[in-house]
């Protein structure tokens, strides 16, 4: 007889820009693909209609606050705090669940010191703080089994043509997925210096470029909402990706092409330290670092223009290769839960 699947609960609150839902869905689907029964409790499931229109075997979606007995493992994403009834049920369980607070992604050095720390609760439960990250002393990054093999076999231009967004033979392909940015006109001028197809998914950037139109060397292609699988394919199709937040940053790393990351802007400027930390982790050359800092509005950072791909491809290749040999996030979560008494998938 086959052993029943371990049950994991994943709690998610969607704050803004849909990144919370994106990360949580990828996590839920990857856990389920590895033999876990996942209950995703989310306060706004509407983005999943286009992120994951077919759902995923082994994943059940419930509206907040959810119902039913707690699972063997409970993950609260980004400190969202499970609802009080769930916490009471967790404390009443004969064998308490492994309770994990999965934090936001950062390349800053303090993450290694905070990763894996316990937080005893008044209820008698223990909450563990796990941090995704870019080093072996963190929980790693989301990376589904076979992802890099699928990317290596992918023909981006053929796929774009099949979607109705063909690139001309002499055009470079650039993906623009960012928050509002005052440097968009400077980027437009740089892109228009050579034949470019600019793919712009739904979001703030699409509204910002709506009036650009076409120039002889710049074609703007607005895109509808696409599934997460197709968003990955967009990144694999482009030779340069502008991405934002957490989910698309990780997917851009696995895409292997040059990319520019826009951190979530924070009013106190704390995001600049996050940008600098990631630049250091990937060993970005000075021209790339100057571009990232300007794109993120660092004080005194002027637009430096787009460096040639040769200026950053070697550094990205080295960083990607180093990350690919580290255990991915789901592998590490499964191992952590097993060490603390949770059943493992068959």
Buried (B, 14 or more C-beta within 10 A) or exposed (E): EEEEBBBBBBBBBBBEBBBBBBBBBBBBBBBBBBBBBBBBBBBBBEBBEBBBEEBBEBBBBBEBEBEEEBBBBBBBBBEBEBBEEBBEBBBEBEEBBBBBBBBBBBBBEEBBEBBBEEEEEEBEBEBBBBBBBBBEEBBBBBBBEEBBEBBEEBEBBEBBEEBEBBBEEEBBBBBBBBBEBEBBEBBBEBBBEEBBBBBBBBBBBBEBBEEBEEEEEBBBBBBEBBBBEBBBBBBBBBBBBBBBBBBBBBBBBBBBBBBBBBBBBEEEEEBBBBBBBBBBBBBBEEBBBBBBBBBBBBEEBEBBBBBEEEBBBEBBEEBBEBBBEBBBBBBBBBEBBBEBEBBBBE
